[in-house]
């Protein structure tokens, strides 16, 4: 195929990325057509008042839309100021860690600038280790910046769309759904397209220096994945602590003690709670999925560069992972049109099926897309690197590898939905157990979480076995990419959740009618489930990505085989398996202590501000926002340091084999803890919503709000908050980040690691 296909590849990838960005901007434009009234908007332009004839019900007047605009502004300001403060800290971290990467990798060959023989492509000379140090550092900084940008843009569109969703809910649930979904799509497409474009441009520019040394080029590109995930870790942990401190504080005092509804404007923590949804669930999730995406691409590219693709300099085959992602953007674009333009949602019951349909349509279309890409981009037969051997592979083998990852993702998504949606018996059983108080609710919820691990683990195991048998480590890397290939749709239905949650909060605070609050509640309950599906995807893909990175690390560190029976490896395994528990303990305790301060502050305001309960005085929202901000910035550092320092310390002092054990151990236990924590929390939350909505005879027998059953459900939901939004989702970053960090530092560990064993 030669030159013509290479030229085509060089055009197709950036074009697909630009189409993705264009589509995101189009959706943004459509969302911005809904006008929010405000006397002066923070951007300095006047926004039209909402026309009186647009309204379906006379109850909601212009005052309401002005109120919506004010609340939206408060949420947007809170989220922006928190993220800016967080990014200041992260900027310092990026600088320091960039220097560490440079020093560690530069010292591999004593900072020499002489060319050296290649590690894999024997007989050729490659660029010096110093170049690898410089370019890995640049790739790290690029990945970090793209990750931060993904999170920040997501937060901006979410805070832009929340009040617009509330105002559209006056016209009907279908209209509100479309606004929330379009806004989610903006984030999904921007993230996928930005990630692809920056990665492609980096490879193109690095090539100007590296020329024919593809081994060095793609090894230094792994820094991109490290940058993406390290920012995601702090974003996820910091945002998670912020949002849950506010949420737990608001719920415990507001609902349980004072018996006022969720998002009641009298509750001092209510703005902090809504800000938290945007910085944790949106900005954190965006960075997290971007990290997975960057790492699976880097793992696949690295393994390919030491296989026949890289050695024969076949650019189109080498870019296979990027072409899959490009195809994913096009497929998700078509899928999105199904939700926004082809099927209209008429009533509340159609919301969840519509979101599930998105997953199914994108998976089916993507399977066809993968088949096209596999036969266009790959030679019919080729060899792949398999721990020192060459494995003969045909192009249809890789089609199966990517497809099985894609379908495993769908299975995990559907199983997560079954265990966390209140339409099915598992959550209804948890709700039912609230009859006998909070204790039985907690027992049932925990059992549900542990049980929900079974099928996802089988799905991951089967995809690992099939893809490894067909195409060795490269197979696993592209299976992870397959799971993430429909990331634009996955993120759209994920970001939809917090946007509709905020919309409900704004409706309550602006004092809108009960009917509208019911509509936003229905959107929000579906959003809870889709958020759980998003987390399921993130965890499943993290397991595959981490395994692919582990394989790349083992090859790069020159380990022939990882033998569990050697004590060096076994101690690594058992310590690695402990790390997710240590990490969860840190994040849960951080949420607990921050929530404690929040509860005290909310109680203090209720007791000391006269007229607060009567609604004649305004609470001090800013103080609660400040408590959450300070707590999360202070508390995100220890868990982050644990994850970032473990591979460095283990690799330097105990050597490459013990580190291999640590990575395997943390992967095996981290996946289980993460899935069970996310699903337990999601189920408790929806059991509470099930009781509150009173949609069936069974639910009515447990309710109404404020009953003993409901209070027991609120306690379950509060315990589940840090599980599902702080420790659970951060664990998948722990698994990936340690693996990608080990891969980046592998040359140093292989040359100078294991200091302790040298002295013993």
N, C-alpha and C positions, 0 to 999 in steps of 0.2 A: 504493500500500500504506500509506504515511503512518504515522499515529500508532500503529496497532495493531502493525505489524511492528516499529516502533521499541521499543515496550514489550516485545515478545517478545524482541528482541535483547538488551535490557538485563537480562532475566531469564536467558536461555539461557547467555550467556557465563559469568557467575559461577557458575551452577549446574553447568555442565560442569567448571569448575575445582574446585569443592568435591567433586563426585563423584570426580574424580581423586585428590584428597587423601584422601577417605574410603576409596577402594579401596587406596591405598598403605598406610594405617593397618591395614586389614583383613589385607593380606599380611604386614605387620610382626607382627601378632598371631599369625598362623598360624606364622610362623618362630619366634616366641618360645615356642611350645609345646614345642619341643625343648629339654630342660633340659641345662645344662652344670653340672657339679658343681664347687664351690669352697668352701673353708671360710669365707672371707669375700669376698663379691663387692664390687667397689669402690663399688657403689651402696648398700652397707650392708644389703642384704636377703639372707637365707639362701636358697640355691638347693638344691633337692632333689638328692640323689645319684641317679645314673641307676639305674633298677631292674635288678636282676640278670637278670630273665627276658627283658629286651628284647634280650639279646645272642644273636647267631647263632652266634658262635664263642667257645669258652671262653678263648681266648688273651687277649682284651682284658678286663682287669678294671677295678675301680673306680679303681685307681691311674692308669690311662691317662686316664680322663676328668678326674681332678684335674689331671694334667699338661697336658691340652688347655686347661683353664680358665686355668692359670697362663700358658701361652704366649700365649693369646688376650689376657690382661690386659696382658702385656708389649707386644704389638703395638699394642693399643688406646692404651695410655699413650704409647708412642713417637709414634704418628700424631697424637694429640690435642695433645701438647706441641709438636710441630713446627708444626702448623697454627696454633696460637695465637701462636707466635713469628712465623711468617710474616705472620699477619694484623696483628700489631702494626706491622710495617714498612709493610704495605699501608694501614693506617689513616692513617699519616703521609702516604703518597703520595696517598691519596684527598683529604685535606684540602688539600694543596698544589695538586694538579691542579684541584680544585674552584675554588680561588681563581683559577688561571690562566684557566679557562673564563669565570669571571665578569668578570675584567678585560678579556680579549680581546674578548668579545662586547659588554660594556658600552661599550667605547670606540668601537664602530662609529659611533655617533651622539653621541659625547662625553658619555655618561651622561645624556642628556636624558630627561625623563619625559613628553615631549609625544607624543601619538599621531601616526602618520605614514601616508602613503598606502601601500596594500598593494603588494607586489612583483608579484604575478601577477593578483590580482583587482582590476583597475584601477577607479578611481572610488570605491572604498571606503576607509575608514580602518582601520588596524590598530593593535594595541597597540605601545607604544614598544620600541625595541631593548633597553632596560634590563630590561624584563619578560622578554624572550627570554633574556637573560643569567641572570637569577635562576632561571627555571624550567628552563633547560637544566642548570644546576648541580644543582638538586634532582633532576632526572631522572637525572643522572650518578650521584649518590650512591645513589639508589634502585636503579639497575641494578647498581652495584658491590656493594651489600649483598645483593641477591638472588643474585648470582653466587657470593659468598662462602658464603652460606647453602646454596646448591645443592651446592657442593663439600663443605661440612662435614657436611651431613646424609648425603650419599652415603658419606663415609668412616665415619661412625658406624654406619650399617647394615651396611657391609661388614665392619667389625671385629667387629660383633655376630654376623654370620652365619658367619664363616669356621670357627670351631671346631664350630659346630652342623652345618655341612656334613660335617666330618670324622667326627663321631659318627654321623650318619645313614648314612655310607658303610658302616658295619658291617652295616646292614640290607639293603644292596644299592645298586647304582648309580642306580636310578630314584629312590629316596628322596632320595639326596644331590643329584641333579640338581634335583629340585623345590625343595629348600631354597635352593640357590644361585640358581636362576632367580627364585624369589619375592623374594629379597632384592634382586636386580637390578631387579625390577619396582617395588619400593618406591622405589628411587632414580629410576627413569624417570618414574613418575607424579608423585612429589613435585616433580620439577624442571619438568616440562611444566606442571603445574597452578599451581605457585607463579609461574612466569614469566608465565603468562597472567593470573593474578589480579592480581598487582602492576601489570602494564601496564594492565589494564582500569581498576583503581581509580585509577591515576595520571591516566589520560585523563579520568576522571569528575571528579576533584578539580580538575585544571587547568582544566576547562571552566567551573568556577564563576567563575574570574577572566576567562578569555578570551571567554566568551560566544559570539558569532557569529564571532569571528576564528579560524577553523579553521586558517588558514595558519600563524599564529604558534604555535597550540597544537601542531600536529603537527611543526612545526620544532623546538620545544623538546623534544618527546618523543624526538627522535633521541639526546639525551643518555643515554637509558636503555640503548641499544645500546652506546654508548661505554663506559659504566660496566661493563656486563656483560663486554665483551671485554678491557678493560684489566686487570681482576682475573684473567680467564682466562689472560692472557698470563703474568703472574707466577706464577700457580698451576701452569700447565703447565710453564714453564721451571724454576721452583724444584723442583717435585715430580719433574720428569724428571731433573734433575741428581742429586737425592737418591737416587732409586730406582736409577739406573744406576751411580752410584759404588759403591753397596753391592753391586749385582748383579755388576758386572765384578770387583770385589775378591774377592767370595766365590767366583766361578767360577774365576778364574785360579789362586788359591792352593789352594782346596779341591779342585777337580776335576782341574786339570792337574798341579799340583805334588805335592799330597798324596794324590791318588787316592781321596778320600772322596766319597760321593754328594752330590748337591745337597741343601740343607736339612739336612745332618747337624748335630746339636746341638753337635758339637765345633768347628764353624766359627764363629769370633767374629763374622763379619759377617752371620750368618744372620737375626738379629732385624731388623737394619737393612734387609736385603733385603726381608723380608716387610712391614715398615712402609712401605717405598718403594712397593710395589705399591698400597697404599691411598692414599698422598698423591699419587702421580703418575698412575697409571692411573684411579683413581676420582675423587678430588677435582679433579684437573686436567681430566680428561675431562668431568666434570659441568659445571664452569665454562665449558669450551670450547663444548660444545654449547648450553648456555644462551645464551652470547654470540651464536652463529650465529642461534639462534632469535629473540633479542631484536632483532638487527640486521635480519633479513629482514622481521620485522614492522614495524620502524620505517621501513625503506626503502619498503615497500609503502604504509604509512600516509601517508608524506610525499608520495610521487608522487600518491596519490589526493587528498590535500587540495588540490593545485593543479589538479585536474581537475574535471570536472563534478560528481563526488560531493561534493567539498568546497564548491564554489561554490554548489551547490543545497542544501547542508546535508542530504543524504540519509544519515542516521546508519547505517541498516542496510547500505547499500552500502559506506559508509566503513569499517564494521567487518568487511568481508568477510575480511581476513586473520585477524582474531581468531576469526571463526566457523569458519574452516577448522581452526584449532588446537583449538577446542572439539570439533569433529567428530572430530579426530585422537585426542583423549583417549578418546572413547567407543569408537571403532573399536579402539584398542589394548587397551582393557579386554576387549572380546570376544575379541580375538586371544590375549591372555594366558591366558584360560580354556582355549583349545585346548591349550596346553603343560602347564598345571598340572592340569587336571581331565578333559580328554577323551581324550588319548592317554597311555597309560602307557609309560614307557621300560623295556624288559625287559633289554636288554643294551647293551654299550658302543658297538656299531656304530650304534645308533639316536640317539645324542646329537646328532651334527652335523646329520643330516637334520632332526631336530626343530627345531633352532634356525633352520635355513634356511627351514623351513616357516613359522616365525613371520613372517619377512620377506615371504614370498609372500602369506600370508593377509592380513596387514595392508595390503599394497599393493592387493590385489583389493578388499577391503572398502572401503578408503579411496577408491578410484576411484568406487564407487557413492555414497559419502558426499559427495565433491566435486560430483558431478552434482546431488545434492539441494540442497546449499548454494548452488551457482551459480544455480539457477533460483529458489530462495527469496529470496536476499538481493539479487540484482542486477536492475536494470531491464532490459527486453529489449534496449534500445539506449542507448548513452551515449557520451560523448567522453572521451578520455584525453589528458593532456599529453604532447606528443611534441616536445621541444626547440623550444618556441616555436609549434608548430602544434597543432591539435587533431586527434586521430585518432578516427574513428568505429569503435566496437567493439560487438559483440553479446555477450550473456552466455555463449553457448556457446564463444566464443573463449577466455574466461578459464577455462572448464572444461578446455579443451585445454592451456592454459598450465600450470595447476597439475598436471594429470595427467602431462604429459610430464616435469615435474620429478620427480614421484613415481616414475615408471617408470625414469627415468635413474638415480635413486638405487638402485633394485633391480638394474639392470644393473651399476653400479659395485660394489655389494655382492657380486654373484655372481662377477664377474671377479676381484675381490680374493680371494675365497675360492678360486677356481681356482688362482691364483698362490701362495697362502700355505698351503693345506691339504696335509698329507702324504698325502692320499688320491689326489692327482692327479700326473701325470708331471712338471710343472715342479719341484716340491720333491724328488721322488724322484731326478730328474737331479742336483740340487744335492747330495743325500746321496751319490749314486753317485760324484760327482767328488771326494769326500773320500778315495777309495782312494789318490789320488796326492798327498795332503797338503793343507795349509791353503791354499796358493796357488791351486790350481785351484778349490777350494771358493769362495774369494773372487771369482775371475773369473766363475764360473758364477752366483753370487749377484747380483753387480752387473748382469750381463747380464739376469737374470730381472727385476730391478727396473726397468731401463730399458724392457724389453719390455712390462711390465705397465702402462705409461703409455698405450699406444696406444688401446685400446678405451675406457677411461674418458674420454679427451680427446675422442674422437669422440662419445661419449654427451653430454658437456657441450656440445660444439659444436652438435650437432643441437638440443638443448633450447634453447640460446640463440637459434639462428636461428628456430626455430618460434615461440617465445614472443615474441621481439622483433617478428617480422613480424605476429603477431596483435594484440599489445597494447602495443607500444613498451616503454619501461623498466618500466612497471607489470607487464607480462607476465613479465619476468625476475625481478622481486621475488617475484611469487607462485609462479613455478616453484621458486625457492629454498625458499619456504614449503612447497610441495608435497613437496619432498625431505625437509623436516624435519617434515612433518605427523605422521609415524608415529614421532616422536622417543621416545615412551615405550617402544615395543617395541625400537627401535634401542638405546636406553640399557640396557634390561633385558638384552639379549643381550651388550652390551658389558661391563657391570659384572659379569656372570656370570663373565667370564674371570678377573679378578684375585681374585674370591672363591674360585673353585676352585683357583687357583694357591696362595693362602694355605692352603686346606684341605689340599692336598698337603704343603705345608711343615710344617703342624702335625702331620700323620700321621707324617711322617718323624721330627720332633723328639720326638714323644711315644713313639716306638719301637713303632708299631703294626705289625701283621703285613704281610707282603709283598702279600697279596691285596688289602688295603684300599688300600695305596699304589698298586697297579695301577689300582684304580677311580678314585682321585683323579687319577692321571696321565692317564687317558682323559678325564676331565672337563676337565683343564687343557689338553690338546692341542686339544680342541674350542674351549676358551676363547681360546687363542692366535689361532685363525682368526677367531673372532667379534670379538676386539679389533681385528684387522686390518680386518674389515668395517666396524666402527664408525669407524675412522680414515678409511677410504675415503669413508664418508658425510660425515664432518666436512670432508674436503678438497673433495669435490664440491660440497657445499652452500656452502662458503666461496667457491669460485670464482663461483658464481651470485650469492651475497649481495654479494660484493665488486663485481661488475659492476653490480648494481642500485644499490648505494651510489654507485658511480662516476658512473652516470647522474644520480642525484639531486644529487651534488656539482656536476657540470657545469651542470645547470640552475640550481642555487642560486648558483653563482659567476658566472652570466651569461656563460658562454663559448658563443659561437655554434656553433663546430665545433672539434674537436681535429685539427689538421693535422700529420701526421707530418713533412711536408717543412719545417716551420719549425724553425730550429735550437733555439729555446727548448724546443719539445716533444720533439725528438729527443734532446737531452742528458738530458732527464728520463727518457725511455724507457730509455736505455742504463744510466743510473745506477739506475733502479728495478729493472731486470733483475739488477743486481749485488747488490742488498740481501739477497735470500734466501741467497746464498752467504756474504756477510759474517756474517749472522745465524747460519747453520749452523756456520760456522767458530768463532764465539764459543761456541755451546752445546756443540759436540763437544769443544772444547779444555777447557771447564769440566769436562765429564764425565771427560775423560782425566786432568786434573791431580787431581781429587778421587779418582778411582780409584787413582791412583798412591799417594796418602797412605793409602788404605784397604788396598792390597796390602801396603805397608810395615808397617802396624799389625797386619794378620792374620799376616804372617810373624813379626813380633816376638813376638806372643803364642804362636805355635806353637813358637818357639825358646826362649822364656824361661819359659813356665809349665810346670813339670814335671807330667807325667801327663795333659797335655791330649789327646794323640793316643790314649792308652790309655783315655780316657773317665773317669779317676778325678778329674780336676780340672775346674772349670767355667771357660769363657772369660769375658773381660770384655766382655759385649755392649754395655754402656752407652758404652764408649769409641768403638766403631764407629758407634753411633747419633750420637754427638756430632760425629764427623768429617763424616758425611753432612750433618747439620743445618747446621753452620758453613759447609761448602763451598757448599751450595745457596743459603743466604741471601746469602752474599757474591757468588756468581757470577751470581745471577739479575738483578742490577741493570744491568750493561752491556748485555746483549741487550735488556732491557726499555727502557732509555733510548734505544737505537738506534731502536726502533720508535716510541716515543712522541714523540721529538724530531724525527725526519725530516720529517713533514708540517709541523710548526710552523716549522722552519728554512727548508725549501724554499718554503712558502707565503709567509712573511714576506719573505724576501730575493729569491727568484726569481720569485714571482708564481703566479697561478692556472694558467697554461698549462703551465709547467714541472711543477707539482705533478700536473696531469692526466697528463702523460707518466710521472712517477714511479709513479703508481698503476697505470697500464696495464702498465708494464714489470714491476713487482713481481708483479702478478697472473699475467702470462703465464709468467714463469720460476718463480714460487713454486709453482704447481700441479704442474708437472713434477717439481721437486726433491722436493716433499712426497710425492707418490705413489710415486716410485721409492724414496725412503728408507724409507718405511713398509713397502713390500712386500718390499724386499731383507731388511730386518731380520726381518720375520715369516717369510720363507722359510728363512732360516738357522736361526732358532729351531726351526721345525718339522722341518727336516732333521735336526737334532740329536735331537729327540724321536722321530723316525721310527727312527733308528738305536738309540736307547735302548730303545724299546718292543719292537723285534724282532718285529713283527707278521706279517711275510711272509718267505718264503725269502730274498728279495733283502735285506731289512733284517737278517736273521740273518747273512748272509754279510759284512755290514759291521761288525757289533757284535762282542762285547758292550761294555758300558761299560768304559772304560779302554783299549780297543784304540786303535791308531794312527788308524784312521778316525774313531773317536769323538772323539779329542783334536783332530783337524783340524776336526771339526764344532763342537766347543766354542769353538775360536778364531773360527770364522765367526760363531757365535752372539754371542760377546763383542763382536766388531766391530759387529755389527748392533744391539746393545742401544741405544747412543746414537742410532743412525739412526732406529730404529722408535719409541723412547719419549721422545726428547728433541727432536732437531732436526726430524724429520718432522712430528709432530703440532703442534709450536709454529708451524711455518711457515704453517699455515692461519690461525692467529690474526694473524700478521704481515700477511697479505693483507687480511683483513677490517678489522683495527684501524686500519690506515693510511687505509683508505677512509672508515670511519665518523668518524674524527677529522677528516679533511679536510672532511667534510660538516658537522660541528658547527661548525667554525671558518670555513666558507666565507664567511659575511657579513663577517668581519674581513678575510680575504684579499682579497675582492673590493673592499673599501673602502680598505685600507691596504697590501696586499701588493706584492711586486715592488720592494722598496727598491733593490736593486742596479741594476736596469735603469733606474731613474729617474735614477741618477747617471751612468750610462755614456753 
